[in-house]
Amino acid sequence: MSGFKRVQHWNTFARIWHLYDATWQNPFDSAQVIKKHLKGLQKPIYHPLNHCGDHVVVINSRDIALLGDEWRKRVYFHHTGYPGGATWTLAWELHDKDPTMIMWKAVYNALEGNLQRRYTMQRLHIYPDANVPEKLMQNITSQIRQVRPAPKRLDHYDPEEVKKFPKIMDWPKDYILR
């Protein structure tokens, strides 16, 4: 076996570490993309009974975006297993308590019907901001493309760039801004 074929063979079976930036991303659409990498669906050796999935490090889970009124209307159910242990928590309350939990639950639900779901979730590492331990950052070799491009906020543009932007109209001289 040549050196190239040997390295290609090792890379086929190796676990790769991916980075995913969740800034301004819908966690349920992102979960479908993350699921493919956790299960190893992108690998040519994939089989449902084969554990060939990769590690995924999700950063900026504090900055996720839900559609419409889902922050106020989406409810998460939890039961302790004891009588009277049922609780329903709104999405914004859950996100305030733990900014990684909504992303975690979205990926967990995306892996439905998978008997290895608990073991697959051990390869998912979620952080509320960009502060990832250096030990994990050394392992990351690729980045997963975001589902939607994150928009740039107006306060992040340079003043020169804002001045160059074409004007639609000029305010009248006697206009008072409130």
N, C-alpha and C positions, 0 to 999 in steps of 0.2 A: 504494500500500500504506500503510495507516494505521500510526501509530507503535506501537500495541499489537500489530498483526499482525507488524510487523518484529521487535520484541523477542521475540515468541513464536517466530518463525522462527529467530532467533539462538539462543534457549535450547534449541530442539529439537536443533540440531546441535552445541552446545557440550559440552565435556567437563566434567562436574561432579565435584567432589572430595567423597568420602564418608568419614566416620569410623566405624570399627567397634571397639568395646571387647571384647577377647577374654577378659576376666576370667571365670573359672569356666565357660567355654564349651567344648564338644566341638569340636575343630578340624575334624573331618570333616563335621559338620552345618553349622558356620560356613562351610566352604568352598563348600557348595552355594549359600548366600546371597550370598557374596562373588562367586562366579562369575557370577551374574546381572548384577551391576553392572559387572564387568570386561568382559563381552561386550556389554553394552548391551541385554540382553533386556527390560528394563523400558521401553525407548523405543519410540515408535510407528514409528520409521523403521528398526527392526532388520532386518537381512538378514545371513545367514551370511558373505557376502563383503564386508560393509560394516564398516569400522572405526569404530564409533560408541560403543565402551565408555567407561566413566568411570574415574577414578582412585579407589583405595581405600587409606586409611591405617588400618592395624590397630595398635592400641596394646595394651599389657599382654599380649603373647604369652607372657611368662614365667609367667603365672598361668592357663594353659589347664588343662582337666581332661579326662583320659581315663577311659573307663568301666572298672570292675572292675580286673582285673590287667593292663590293657594297658600300663602303664608298664614292667612286667617281661616281658611276653610279646610285645609288638609289636617286630618286627625290621625295620630299614631296610637295604637292600642298596645297595652302591656298588661300581662296578668302574672302575678307572683306565684300562682299555684295554690294559694290558700284561699279559703272562703272570704269574699269581699275584697279580693286583691286586684280587681280590675281597675285600670286607670286609662283615661283617654287624654292625650296631650296634644295641644295644637302645635303646628309646625314651628311657629316663631318661638314658642316657649321651649320646645325641645332644642332648637338651634341656639337659644340663649344659654341653656344649661350645658350643652355639649355641641360645639360647632362641627364635630366630625360625624355625629350620629345620623343625620339625614342621608349623607353620602353613603355611610356604611349600610344603612337599611335599604337604600336603593340598589346597591350592588348585591346585597344578600337576596333581595326579592328577584333580581334579574337572573340569579342562578337557580331558579325554581326547578324542582324535579331532579336535581342533581344529588345523588346520595353522598357525594364527597364534598358537599357544600361547606361544611365546617372546616375541613382541612384546606380547602381552596381559599377560604377567607383568611387563613393565617398568612397567606402571601400578599395580602392587601395591607398597605401601611398608609394611614390617612393622617395628615397634619393640618391644623387650622390656619397656619401661615407658612411662609417660606423657610422657616427655621427647622431644617431637617438635620439630624445628627450626621456629623462628618463621616462616620463609619458607613452609613447607608449611602451617602452621596458618592462615595468612592466606588460603589458597586454599579451605579446607574450607567448604562451604556446607550440607551435610546430614549426618545421622547415620543409620546403618543400625541398626535395632532388633536387639537380641540375640536369639538363638534361644530361650534359656531365661533367665528372670530370675535374676540373680546373688543368692544368699542373703546375708543380712547376718550377719556373725560376732557372737558373743555379746559379745566385748570392744568392739564398736563401738556397743553400746546404752548409753544414759545409765543411771546407777544408779537414778534415779527411775522410768524406764520398766521396768526389771527388777523393782522393788518392786511396781509396779502390775499386773504380769502375774499372772494367777490361779494360785494354788498348787494342786497336785494332792494333796500330803500334807505334813505337818509331821514333821520328824525327832523321834524320842524324845529326851528330855533326856539319857539315858545313852548315846546313840549316839556312837561314836568314828569320825571321818573318817580315812581312811588316806591 
